[in-house]
Amino acid sequence: MKTHCTEELTRRDIVKMAVAFLLVPGMAEIPVPAHANQLRIENRFSPLNKKRPKRPYTRYIILHTTEGEEEGSLRKIVRFGEAHYCVCLSGRVCRIIDKNKLAKHAGRSMWEGISGIDRYSIGIEVVGYHNRDITDAQYVALTELLRQLKSLYNISDEDILTHSMVAYGRPNRFHRESHRGRKRCGMIFARPDVRARLGLESKPEYDADVKAGRLKVADRELFSFLFAAKPKETLVAAAGKPSVAVSSPINAPEESSVIGDKYTAWHIARERYNDPSTTYIFPNGKKLTGDQIQDWARMPAGTRVVLSGQEDEQPFEGFLEIGKDGDKPQELAGVGFDKSTTIYFFPDGLIRTGAELKKRRSMRKFLSNSPKGTRILVGYIYGGHVKTRRRPASIAGAKWNYPSTFYRYPDGNIVNGDNIDASSIPAGTLVFYQE
């Protein structure tokens, strides 16, 4: 059932209104702040809402853009529980996941050394595109939603981030180290003028993870855009009129759908470069999908890249595959290829950590030459087997039903925390959870 309300008033607001009601005899209504009436919220809870665990705490708000039209985007967000709120073109706000629970919105992410930002943040999807302005109605609704959430969770303006700021990519054919630039999602919300319209007075001045060397920069133009300083104001005088301050604009990064000197397949399609939903149209008219291309180094200039609508839900976020994402474990896992937190799933069903492969002489060859089709999880704990007296919560703790936690059943089927039923997990199931 859809309900409209003034969203998420704080306890302090409620107490103030209650006191006002009691102190003024004959008052017919509890006074509601005028700005709260500007927020129209309706419940459109995801079917996953009841299953999602509570977050341990809330430190950030992450702003996203849907990169697709409203109805299709909203259906996808609801189905997979990919945000707490969605701000529609009309200013209507849909509540998708309870604000205190975990939504799967940031995926592979890191900020200030903290990975898995989903666990500590509220995700807001705004219908629109990363390089286009939002509607006036969206500005009004998002401004009020942010005001209330900032007050409720005591979040500073500097901790209201874009998905493009926190997302990062694992090593691949194009980048040998973990890197920024995996997403351009929400980048418009890094613009000082846009933030000012949203009532945000500041933003992060730099990327602490890049500064500390935890991540490299893969997209220089995007990085410069995200952390550009407030535009400088210059005085311009017209004939017979006093000087006025004019701000120089911050230009958005250039974009192209054609491979050339500046644009590789990765720059255009990001992590979807080798996905079957991505089509490459060569200068001679030949067409191949991302999973059909073998020699990425020889992609001819002039090849056009076509992305099919919205990015698909990734049921195995974090899995990388030999032969698809790279030919060597080092290309996929970087310096962590032989660590205990890198887990190898071989085509024959064998599962080993990088540290186990390194320790056994007979298996070291797999660290330099893993079979095609081997899947790798990076940054995960091998939790071991579920047993009658060893349930998932005793293995993974609070993360047992996180969307990022994976279960491998004895029959080889793999599911994540969204699709697990603790009462029916067969003995012998393996658990893998993020470190």
C-alpha positions as CSV (number, residue, x, y, z in Angstrom):
1,M,0.0,0.0,0.0
2,K,1.3,3.4,-0.9
3,T,1.4,6.1,1.8
4,H,2.4,9.7,1.8
5,C,4.1,11.3,4.8
6,T,6.6,13.9,5.9
7,E,9.7,11.8,5.9
8,E,11.9,10.8,8.8
9,L,11.3,13.6,11.3
10,T,13.8,13.3,14.2
11,R,12.8,12.5,17.7
12,R,13.7,16.1,18.6
13,D,11.2,17.4,16.1
14,I,8.5,15.1,17.4
15,V,9.1,16.1,21.0
16,K,9.0,19.8,20.0
17,M,5.7,19.3,18.2
18,A,4.2,17.3,21.0
19,V,5.2,20.0,23.5
20,A,3.7,22.7,21.3
21,F,0.5,20.8,21.1
22,L,0.2,20.4,24.9
23,L,1.1,24.0,25.7
24,V,-1.4,25.7,23.3
25,P,-5.0,25.1,24.4
26,G,-7.4,24.3,21.7
27,M,-4.7,23.7,19.1
28,A,-6.3,21.7,16.3
29,E,-3.1,20.4,14.6
30,I,0.5,19.7,15.6
31,P,2.6,22.2,13.7
32,V,4.8,20.7,10.9
33,P,7.8,22.5,9.6
34,A,7.0,24.1,6.3
35,H,9.9,22.5,4.5
36,A,8.8,19.0,5.5
37,N,5.7,19.5,3.4
38,Q,7.9,19.7,0.3
39,L,8.8,16.0,0.7
40,R,6.3,13.5,-0.7
41,I,7.3,9.9,0.2
42,E,5.6,6.7,-0.5
43,N,6.5,3.2,0.5
44,R,7.7,1.0,-2.3
45,F,9.6,-1.5,-0.2
46,S,11.8,-4.1,-1.9
47,P,10.8,-7.8,-1.3
48,L,14.3,-8.1,0.2
49,N,13.6,-5.4,2.9
50,K,12.5,-7.9,5.5
51,K,15.6,-10.0,5.0
52,R,18.2,-7.3,5.0
53,P,20.2,-6.9,8.3
54,K,20.6,-3.6,10.2
55,R,23.8,-1.6,9.6
56,P,26.2,-1.4,12.5
57,Y,26.3,2.4,12.1
58,T,25.7,5.1,9.6
59,R,28.6,7.4,8.5
60,Y,28.0,8.3,4.9
61,I,25.3,9.2,2.4
62,I,26.0,8.0,-1.2
63,L,24.3,9.7,-4.1
64,H,23.6,7.8,-7.3
65,T,22.1,8.4,-10.7
66,T,20.0,5.6,-12.2
67,E,21.5,6.0,-15.8
68,G,18.1,4.9,-17.1
69,E,14.5,5.9,-17.4
70,E,12.3,6.1,-14.3
71,E,10.0,3.1,-14.4
72,G,12.6,0.5,-15.5
73,S,15.1,1.9,-13.1
74,L,12.7,1.9,-10.2
75,R,11.6,-1.7,-10.9
76,K,15.2,-2.8,-10.9
77,I,16.1,-0.9,-7.7
78,V,13.0,-2.4,-5.9
79,R,13.7,-5.9,-7.1
80,F,17.3,-6.1,-5.9
81,G,17.0,-3.7,-2.9
82,E,19.6,-1.4,-4.5
83,A,18.9,1.8,-2.5
84,H,17.2,3.2,0.5
85,Y,15.4,5.9,-1.4
86,C,14.7,6.8,-5.1
87,V,14.0,10.4,-6.0
88,C,11.7,10.5,-9.1
89,L,11.6,13.2,-11.8
90,S,8.4,14.7,-10.2
91,G,10.0,15.0,-6.8
92,R,8.2,12.0,-5.4
93,V,10.5,9.9,-3.2
94,C,10.1,6.2,-2.9
95,R,11.3,4.3,0.2
96,I,12.9,1.0,-0.9
97,I,14.8,-0.3,2.1
98,D,14.3,0.7,5.7
99,K,16.8,3.5,6.4
100,N,18.5,1.6,9.2
101,K,19.0,-1.6,7.2
102,L,21.6,-2.5,4.6
103,A,20.9,-1.7,0.9
104,K,23.1,-3.1,-1.9
105,H,24.0,0.2,-3.6
106,A,27.7,0.9,-3.6
107,G,29.1,-2.6,-4.4
108,R,32.9,-2.8,-4.5
109,S,33.7,0.4,-2.6
110,M,36.2,2.1,-0.3
111,W,36.5,5.4,1.4
112,E,39.0,6.5,4.0
113,G,40.3,3.0,4.3
114,I,36.9,1.5,5.0
115,S,35.8,-1.0,2.4
116,G,32.2,-2.3,1.7
117,I,30.6,1.2,2.2
118,D,27.1,-0.4,2.0
119,R,27.5,-1.4,5.6
120,Y,27.9,2.2,6.8
121,S,25.9,4.3,4.4
122,I,22.5,5.3,3.1
123,G,22.1,5.1,-0.6
124,I,19.9,7.5,-2.6
125,E,19.2,6.9,-6.3
126,V,18.2,9.9,-8.3
127,V,16.4,9.3,-11.6
128,G,18.7,10.7,-14.2
129,Y,22.2,10.6,-15.7
130,H,25.7,11.3,-14.4
131,N,26.3,14.1,-16.9
132,R,22.8,15.8,-16.9
133,D,21.2,18.2,-14.5
134,I,18.2,17.0,-12.4
135,T,14.8,18.6,-12.3
136,D,13.7,21.5,-10.1
137,A,11.3,19.2,-8.3
138,Q,14.2,16.7,-7.6
139,Y,16.3,19.5,-6.2
140,V,13.6,20.4,-3.7
141,A,12.9,16.8,-2.6
142,L,16.6,15.8,-2.4
143,T,17.5,18.9,-0.5
144,E,14.9,18.2,2.2
145,L,15.7,14.5,2.3
146,L,19.3,15.2,2.8
147,R,18.6,17.8,5.5
148,Q,16.5,15.3,7.5
149,L,19.0,12.4,7.1
150,K,22.0,14.6,8.0
151,S,20.2,15.7,11.2
152,L,19.0,12.2,12.1
153,Y,22.5,10.5,11.7
154,N,24.7,13.6,12.4
155,I,26.3,13.4,8.9
156,S,28.5,16.2,7.7
157,D,28.4,17.7,4.2
158,E,31.9,16.2,3.5
159,D,30.5,12.7,4.2
160,I,27.8,13.1,1.5
161,L,29.6,11.4,-1.4
162,T,28.9,10.3,-5.0
163,H,29.1,6.6,-6.1
164,S,31.8,7.6,-8.5
165,M,33.9,8.8,-5.5
166,V,33.7,5.6,-3.5
167,A,33.6,2.8,-6.2
168,Y,36.8,1.1,-7.1
169,G,37.9,-1.6,-9.6
170,R,40.0,-4.6,-9.2
171,P,43.1,-5.2,-11.4
172,N,42.1,-6.2,-15.0
173,R,43.6,-6.2,-18.5
174,F,43.7,-2.4,-18.6
175,H,44.8,-1.6,-15.0
176,R,47.2,-3.8,-13.0
177,E,46.3,-2.4,-9.6
178,S,43.0,-1.6,-7.8
179,H,41.8,1.7,-9.0
180,R,39.4,4.6,-8.9
181,G,37.2,5.2,-12.0
182,R,35.0,2.1,-11.9
183,K,31.9,4.3,-12.0
184,R,30.8,7.8,-13.2
185,C,27.5,7.3,-11.4
186,G,26.3,10.4,-9.6
187,M,29.3,12.5,-10.5
188,I,27.1,15.5,-11.1
189,F,26.6,15.7,-7.3
190,A,30.3,16.6,-7.0
191,R,29.8,19.9,-8.8
192,P,30.0,22.9,-6.3
193,D,27.0,24.6,-7.9
194,V,24.8,21.5,-7.7
195,R,25.8,20.9,-4.1
196,A,25.1,24.5,-3.2
197,R,21.5,24.1,-4.6
198,L,21.2,21.0,-2.3
199,G,22.2,23.0,0.7
200,L,25.6,21.4,1.0
201,E,28.3,23.8,1.9
202,S,31.4,21.6,1.4
203,K,32.7,18.4,-0.1
204,P,35.8,16.2,0.2
205,E,38.9,18.1,-0.9
206,Y,40.8,14.9,-1.8
207,D,40.7,11.1,-2.0
208,A,42.3,9.7,1.1
209,D,42.7,6.2,-0.4
210,V,44.5,7.5,-3.4
211,K,46.7,9.8,-1.3
212,A,47.6,6.8,1.0
213,G,48.4,4.6,-2.0
214,R,45.6,2.1,-1.4
215,L,44.2,2.9,-4.9
216,K,45.5,4.3,-8.2
217,V,43.7,6.7,-10.5
218,A,42.5,5.1,-13.7
219,D,40.4,8.0,-15.0
220,R,42.3,11.2,-14.6
221,E,39.6,13.5,-16.0
222,L,36.9,12.0,-13.8
223,F,39.2,12.3,-10.7
224,S,39.9,16.0,-11.4
225,F,36.2,16.7,-11.9
226,L,35.3,15.0,-8.6
227,F,37.8,16.9,-6.5
228,A,37.9,20.2,-8.3
229,A,37.9,23.2,-6.0
230,K,35.1,25.7,-6.0
231,P,35.3,27.8,-9.2
232,K,37.3,31.0,-8.9
233,E,35.3,34.2,-9.2
234,T,36.5,37.0,-11.4
235,L,35.2,40.6,-11.5
236,V,33.6,41.6,-14.8
237,A,32.5,45.1,-15.5
238,A,30.0,46.1,-18.1
239,A,29.9,49.6,-19.6
240,G,28.4,52.0,-17.2
241,K,27.7,49.2,-14.6
242,P,29.5,48.1,-11.5
243,S,31.7,45.0,-11.5
244,V,30.0,41.7,-10.7
245,A,31.6,38.4,-9.6
246,V,31.3,35.6,-12.2
247,S,32.3,32.0,-11.5
248,S,34.2,30.1,-14.2
249,P,32.5,26.8,-14.9
250,I,33.9,23.4,-14.0
251,N,33.8,21.4,-17.2
252,A,32.6,17.8,-17.1
253,P,35.0,15.1,-18.5
254,E,34.7,14.4,-22.2
255,E,33.0,11.2,-23.2
256,S,33.0,9.1,-26.3
257,S,31.5,5.8,-27.5
258,V,34.3,5.3,-30.1
259,I,37.6,3.7,-29.3
260,G,40.6,5.9,-30.2
261,D,43.9,7.3,-28.8
262,K,42.2,8.6,-25.7
263,Y,39.5,6.0,-25.3
264,T,40.0,2.3,-24.6
265,A,37.2,-0.2,-24.3
266,W,37.5,0.2,-20.5
267,H,37.2,4.0,-20.6
268,I,33.9,3.6,-22.5
269,A,32.3,0.5,-20.9
270,R,34.2,0.3,-17.6
271,E,33.8,-3.1,-16.1
272,R,31.3,-4.0,-18.7
273,Y,33.9,-4.0,-21.4
274,N,33.9,-7.8,-21.7
275,D,30.2,-8.4,-20.9
276,P,28.0,-10.1,-23.4
277,S,25.6,-7.2,-23.2
278,T,28.2,-4.9,-24.6
279,T,28.5,-4.8,-28.4
280,Y,31.5,-3.7,-30.5
281,I,30.9,-2.5,-34.0
282,F,34.2,-2.5,-35.9
283,P,35.0,0.0,-38.7
284,N,34.4,-2.8,-41.3
285,G,30.9,-3.4,-39.9
286,K,31.6,-6.6,-38.0
287,K,29.9,-6.9,-34.7
288,L,31.1,-8.8,-31.6
289,T,30.0,-8.9,-28.0
290,G,32.4,-8.3,-25.1
291,D,32.6,-12.0,-24.2
292,Q,33.6,-12.9,-27.8
293,I,36.7,-10.7,-28.0
294,Q,40.1,-12.2,-27.3
295,D,42.7,-9.7,-28.3
296,W,41.9,-6.4,-26.6
297,A,45.3,-4.9,-27.4
298,R,44.4,-4.8,-31.1
299,M,41.0,-3.2,-30.9
300,P,41.0,-1.0,-34.0
301,A,40.5,2.8,-33.6
302,G,37.0,3.8,-34.8
303,T,35.3,0.8,-33.2
304,R,32.0,1.9,-31.7
305,V,30.9,0.6,-28.3
306,V,27.2,0.0,-27.6
307,L,26.0,-0.5,-24.1
308,S,22.7,-2.2,-23.7
309,G,20.6,0.1,-21.4
310,Q,21.1,-0.3,-17.7
311,E,23.9,-2.2,-16.1
312,D,22.6,-5.6,-15.1
313,E,22.5,-6.8,-11.5
314,Q,25.7,-8.6,-10.7
315,P,24.7,-11.6,-8.6
316,F,28.3,-12.5,-8.0
317,E,29.8,-9.0,-7.3
318,G,33.4,-9.6,-6.5
319,F,34.0,-12.7,-8.7
320,L,36.6,-12.4,-11.4
321,E,37.3,-15.1,-14.1
322,I,40.5,-16.3,-15.7
323,G,40.1,-16.0,-19.5
324,K,37.5,-13.3,-19.2
325,D,38.8,-10.6,-16.8
326,G,42.5,-11.5,-17.4
327,D,44.8,-14.4,-18.2
328,K,46.8,-14.5,-15.0
329,P,45.9,-14.4,-11.3
330,Q,48.2,-11.4,-10.9
331,E,46.1,-9.5,-13.5
332,L,42.9,-10.2,-11.5
333,A,44.1,-10.0,-7.9
334,G,47.1,-7.7,-8.1
335,V,49.7,-8.1,-5.3
336,G,47.1,-10.1,-3.3
337,F,47.1,-13.0,-5.7
338,D,48.9,-15.4,-3.2
339,K,47.2,-14.2,0.0
340,S,44.8,-16.0,2.3
341,T,42.1,-13.5,1.4
342,T,42.2,-14.4,-2.3
343,I,40.1,-17.5,-3.0
344,Y,40.3,-19.7,-6.1
345,F,37.3,-21.6,-7.5
346,F,38.7,-24.1,-10.1
347,P,36.6,-25.5,-12.9
348,D,36.9,-29.1,-11.4
349,G,35.3,-28.0,-8.1
350,L,38.6,-27.5,-6.1
351,I,38.6,-24.4,-3.8
352,R,41.9,-23.1,-2.4
353,T,43.2,-19.8,-1.0
354,G,46.2,-18.1,-2.6
355,A,48.2,-18.8,0.5
356,E,47.4,-22.5,0.3
357,L,48.5,-22.6,-3.3
358,K,51.7,-20.8,-2.5
359,K,52.5,-23.2,0.5
360,R,52.2,-26.4,-1.5
361,R,54.9,-26.9,-4.1
362,S,52.7,-29.1,-6.3
363,M,50.0,-26.4,-6.5
364,R,52.2,-23.3,-7.0
365,K,51.9,-23.6,-10.8
366,F,48.2,-22.5,-10.5
367,L,49.3,-19.1,-9.2
368,S,51.1,-18.4,-12.5
369,N,48.9,-20.4,-14.8
370,S,45.3,-21.0,-13.5
371,P,42.9,-22.9,-15.9
372,K,40.6,-20.9,-18.0
373,G,37.3,-20.5,-16.2
374,T,38.8,-20.3,-12.7
375,R,36.9,-17.8,-10.7
376,I,38.6,-15.7,-8.0
377,L,37.3,-13.8,-5.0
378,V,39.5,-11.1,-3.7
379,G,39.3,-9.6,-0.2
380,Y,37.3,-12.5,1.3
381,I,37.5,-14.8,4.3
382,Y,37.2,-18.6,3.7
383,G,34.8,-19.3,6.5
384,G,34.7,-23.1,6.2
385,H,31.7,-25.5,6.3
386,V,28.3,-25.1,7.8
387,K,27.6,-27.9,10.3
388,T,24.7,-28.9,12.5
389,R,26.4,-27.1,15.4
390,R,28.2,-24.5,13.4
391,R,25.6,-22.2,11.8
392,P,26.3,-19.3,9.4
393,A,26.1,-16.7,12.2
394,S,28.8,-18.4,14.1
395,I,31.0,-18.4,11.0
396,A,30.4,-14.9,9.5
397,G,28.9,-13.1,12.5
398,A,26.6,-10.2,11.5
399,K,27.7,-10.6,7.9
400,W,26.0,-14.0,7.5
401,N,23.1,-12.6,5.5
402,Y,24.9,-9.7,3.8
403,P,24.4,-9.5,0.0
404,S,28.2,-9.7,-0.3
405,T,28.4,-13.0,1.6
406,F,28.5,-16.1,-0.6
407,Y,27.4,-19.7,0.1
408,R,28.6,-22.6,-2.0
409,Y,26.2,-25.6,-1.6
410,P,27.6,-29.2,-1.8
411,D,26.1,-29.4,-5.3
412,G,28.3,-26.5,-6.5
413,N,25.5,-23.9,-6.6
414,I,26.5,-20.5,-5.3
415,V,24.0,-18.0,-3.7
416,N,24.5,-14.8,-1.8
417,G,23.1,-13.6,1.5
418,D,20.0,-12.2,-0.1
419,N,18.9,-15.7,-1.2
420,I,19.8,-17.7,1.9
421,D,17.5,-19.3,4.4
422,A,19.4,-20.1,7.6
423,S,17.0,-22.9,8.5
424,S,17.6,-24.9,5.3
425,I,21.3,-24.6,4.6
426,P,22.6,-28.1,4.0
427,A,25.6,-29.4,6.0
428,G,28.8,-29.1,4.1
429,T,27.9,-25.7,2.6
430,L,31.0,-23.4,2.4
431,V,30.8,-19.7,3.6
432,F,32.8,-16.8,2.1
433,Y,32.5,-13.3,3.5
434,Q,34.3,-10.0,3.0
435,E,37.2,-9.3,5.3
